[in-house]
Amino acid sequence: MDSYHKRTLNTRQLQPQTLMMGYGYDTALSEGAIKAPIFQTSTFVFDKAEDGKEFFAVTYGLKEQDPDNPRGLIYSRINNPNCEILEDRLSVWDAAEKGLVFSSGMAAISNTMMALSRPGDIIVHSAPVYGGTEYLLHKLLPEYGITAKAILPTMTLEEVETVLRQADEEAQGRGGRLSVVHLETPSNPTNTMMDIEGIAKIAHSLQRGEHRPAVSVDNTFLGPVFQHPLNHGADYVLYSLTKYVGGHSDVVGGACLGSAEAIAKVAGLRTIMGTIMDPHTSWMMCRSLETLDIRMRRSAENALAITKMLNDHSKVEKVLSLSNLDPNSEQGRIYAKQCTGAGSTFSFLLKGGEAEAYRFLNALKVVKLAVSLGGTESLASHPASMTHADYSDEAKVKYGVSDNLVRVSIGIEDVEDLIADLEQALDHV
Ligand SMILES: Cc1ncc(COP(=O)(O)O)c(C=O)c1O
């Protein structure tokens, strides 16, 4: 192994917080520059025509990769050094063998779903999910003969098994398969948890011949610091890197990570759909990864203090924060098994409806009224009329995306300033 891919110091396993400063980058290849330059190039020169032939043959799967002669760089829609460094560093956090970075979280999710599914297939997903994912699964993919069914956080594992088995049988009846079980845990915007280990066991038990349903987890809310889905049996971990990883509300990106075999199934579609991340954004993401751990932990500390304030506030009906889960409840049990922290994005229900929620949002002065999450600055939004506007009224009721629900993403500002702002805005309710 080359020295810049080493993860140990003598017998010591180096931690991700340390590896983010240089892992995957050879300073000797860039005049000793301590930070990787931005490889702002569309194409790469081959030493000789035979190399070009070899690299393309491996890329198109016409030939096995020779481990002693790794495939070189070809073209920035296929690979680029900045993307590869980012993929290597993201893989460190989730103990993944390989990763792919995409131009957005939705590009990562849609490429993965499409790469793993065929006409006739069914995707089972947890609900609620981010509005864009819901749109993909229920509006776009059905046009290609791929349909979706929901499982709910209130279901027991036995009930989940029944839905998965029924989906598998229904798909088989029309010449398809249960292709993917997609979990968004915790969910956007209600912070409900799904049992990755329990559901992965059920999904994997439904293997038929060569085909085994894949389990993907959208880890945007807690990852990669507070939850590691691959350790709990997931095949793919998916990210909107736009959120905590980018962390400054200035870049858009996504990722899909897993075993080398799992990632090979998705890579080809990224090349042909052209959804790879650009070199500049990859460079920005690597810079953000250096401070990821301290940002996520500070935001989570702030969020905990704010949750406590909201829990006792007379204008607030309920706070849907993971830190409020009863350890004796099923949701609390899953949280304790799966997560090491509650993160800093959560929702709360105001006493009232849309009018009260809008009054609160319009009165905020420090916290910004904007969608998205995971940035250094705190944001607040109204999912029912914004990110989840496309949900039917029935779905909103079923999944708890109510008119009095406000979602906040807590940043790293002074926590007392944030509390003062939220309290004065609550006075307007
Ligand atoms: C949980 C979750 N997954 C995926 C996405 C989509 O990510 P992007 O906006 O980077 O495409 C979002 C966006 O808000 C999200 O909240």
The ligand as a Tripos MOL2 file, in Angstrom:
@<TRIPOS>MOLECULE
LIG
   16    16     1     0     0
SMALL
NO_CHARGES

@<TRIPOS>ATOM
      1 C1        -32.2540   13.4370    4.3130 C.3       1 LIG1
      2 C2        -31.9430   14.0640    2.9850 C.ar      1 LIG1
      3 N1        -31.5280   13.2820    1.9680 N.ar      1 LIG1
      4 C3        -31.2540   13.8130    0.7460 C.ar      1 LIG1
      5 C4        -31.3980   15.1450    0.4960 C.ar      1 LIG1
      6 C5        -31.1000   15.6780   -0.8780 C.3       1 LIG1
      7 O1        -29.8470   16.2520   -0.9160 O.3       1 LIG1
      8 P1        -29.3900   17.3450   -2.0130 P.3       1 LIG1
      9 O2        -30.1760   18.5700   -1.7600 O.co2     1 LIG1
     10 O3        -27.9170   17.4840   -1.7600 O.co2     1 LIG1
     11 O4        -29.6850   16.7740   -3.3640 O.co2     1 LIG1
     12 C6        -31.8140   16.0010    1.5110 C.ar      1 LIG1
     13 C7        -31.9820   17.4430    1.2620 C.2       1 LIG1
     14 O5        -32.5030   18.1920    2.0690 O.2       1 LIG1
     15 C8        -32.0970   15.4470    2.7840 C.ar      1 LIG1
     16 O6        -32.5280   16.2050    3.8100 O.3       1 LIG1
@<TRIPOS>BOND
     1     1     2 1
     2     2     3 ar
     3     2    15 ar
     4     3     4 ar
     5     4     5 ar
     6     5     6 1
     7     5    12 ar
     8     6     7 1
     9     7     8 1
    10     8     9 2
    11     8    10 1
    12     8    11 1
    13    12    13 1
    14    12    15 ar
    15    13    14 2
    16    15    16 1
@<TRIPOS>SUBSTRUCTURE
     1 LIG1         1 GROUP 0 **** ****
